[in-house]
Amino acid sequence: MSIWIVLTLVAATTQTLRSAGQKQMKSVLGDFGASYIRFSYALPFALIWLAAWVYYTGQSLPTFTADFWLWVSIGGLTQVIFTVALITLFNHRNFAAGTAFSKTEVLQAAIFEALIIGEVVSLQVGLAIGLGVVAVLMLSFHKSEAGMKGLITAFTSYQTLLGLAAGAFLGLSTVSFRAATDALPSGDVILRASLSAATSTLLQTVIMGIALLFIARRELTLSFIHWRRVWPVGLFGAITTACWFIAFSLHNVASVRAVGQVELLITLGVSALIFKERITRIEASSIALLGLSIILVLLD
């Protein structure tokens, strides 16, 4: 099995654990506080991992280039905007539609990758991405109040536009991080990706921290008061970011994100095996479509 596939599977798993931790702490820290801990508590682990890899391999840190700072800044900022966009969606009664359409980031990432890096996916991967997007929409609308019939009418809703914007920002951020890693002139793939991850996490921690000082100071304070409960979110977040970044550097972003949708299958598996929730026909069909899309990417 290719290393990028292993890293993607690890990233999808730890991302699920990180999201679960954030969801658990949302009632304690608030929306902004629960979002901030994915950056602030991941930073120490990201720096420790970078220092350990430098020490273990004996490499020197690459020279920072103007292109690196440009792309890592764009990536970090757009990922923060994506997070804020999702928080905004949570403030609406029917946010399921917007959240579902934010998952189109895989398709949008493929477009940004072609425009920015010049790397175009094959027809087979393109078909796989399309199937994956359809599967995600089926799963999301099946569980929403609108149901499957709401899939058509939802295209014109404010939540859908906000969800598509969130997906665009996330897609742009992933491609920007790949471009930032490629802009470093020296070092192996792991070193360059780890440096990009640590730098972007630092920028995100500072930028969002300053913003919260003005708009949600209490939630910022609470995020540090409850450090004993939230530090695992940082650990899982750091592992997730490192694995994504290295996988992006080893393979094209669109394919990595497409395989990363296995996170949904993991979530459904947990629901069925641990919580004994019954899987419906639509969910089974969606799982089959999503599984087929991942297989098509892996066989390309």
Secondary structure as UniProt FT lines:
FT   HELIX           3..40
FT   HELIX           42..57
FT   HELIX           66..90
FT   TURN            93..94
FT   HELIX           96..102
FT   TURN            103..104
FT   HELIX           105..116
FT   HELIX           123..143
FT   TURN            147..149
FT   HELIX           150..153
FT   HELIX           154..156
FT   HELIX           158..182
FT   HELIX           189..215
FT   HELIX           217..225
FT   HELIX           227..250
FT   HELIX           253..260
FT   HELIX           262..273
FT   HELIX           281..299
//
